[in-house]
Amino acid sequence: MVHTVLIKVHRTLLSKHSVNSKLKCVRLVSQVTKDKTRRGLPIVHHEGYVSHLPPDHRFKMRKFERLFYYLLKDNVIDRKQVWKPERVSRKVLIETVHTQEYIDDFFSGQIGVKEQKKTGFEWSRGLVSRCRYETGGTLLAVEAALQYGLACSTGGGTHHAFPSHGSGFCLINDMAVAARYFILRNRVSKVLIVDLDVHQGDGTAFIFADDPNVFTFSVHCGKNFPLHKQKSDLDVSLENGVGDDEYMEEIGKWLPLILETFRPDLVIYDAGVDPHQKDALGNLNLTDAGLFHRDYWVMDRVLSHGVPCACVIGGGYSKDLDELSLRHTILHRAATKVWTDRGM
Ligand SMILES: [Zn+2]
């Protein structure tokens, strides 16, 4: 596995200056300039992250609004910290990651029943809008992280989406779109995607398999979706039942090494809460405290290397909407503590 790391580091050095700098900037966010009235950790949120689903659906769509509600209610954040994204454009999706055919079909509802089943969602206009806001949110979180060092969205992490199809509740690969978007505009040259969702980031791994400018690091439960794994630059496959200590040992072994050798100038962090012991799809055994420690440690470690960190919430599954939404706020609570402890 170390060998894999070093190969990508070498290739990256060779092609560091080869990215296309001629693409015109497309306006995709409403707030990209420093606003002196804004205080504290940037939190990217939009009510448009939510679209209508049947209440018994396995994917708890309302978790995005509910976790935001808890962040305000528990005084973790205030409204001055909130950045509102715009919907990502069709053009950006195509120039970065997705095929024109797929985006045209997805936007217009030309997705077959079999294909819809694979994604876990019945197509609707609201679903398209939701995905566009969520991807716009990840783009804005990166923009905010580049300006302020650290930022968190209240959505994002749709890592099973491939260029030409969706899969496993993921329709557009927001992290891949954001990584490519900022590389193509020469805002960053090397991006590390740290994917700690319990499922392998197969779409992301596939998209960047031959891209020396993006390093994909996935820590996941081996005996879990997707059945057929892709090859990330570094995959750590865990056995069922792994708990806090063993989990952190693995991340502690690899993340510092990747940061030191690949030397990214941006990290996108997928803080999926599905490794939690009570997650309905997880198979791992992390506690609330374990997730908090994980998130704090990852963000602090990345920032200690002087690298901006943009965070997305990733997966989490429970029948209990409130329990799940609160679990997703662990990321924002840990980020707030990192922000305060580091005097940002
Ligand atoms: Zn997951």
Residues whose N, C-alpha, C, O or C-beta is under 5 A from the ligand:
A	BS01	ZN	D197 V198 H199 G272 D274 G315
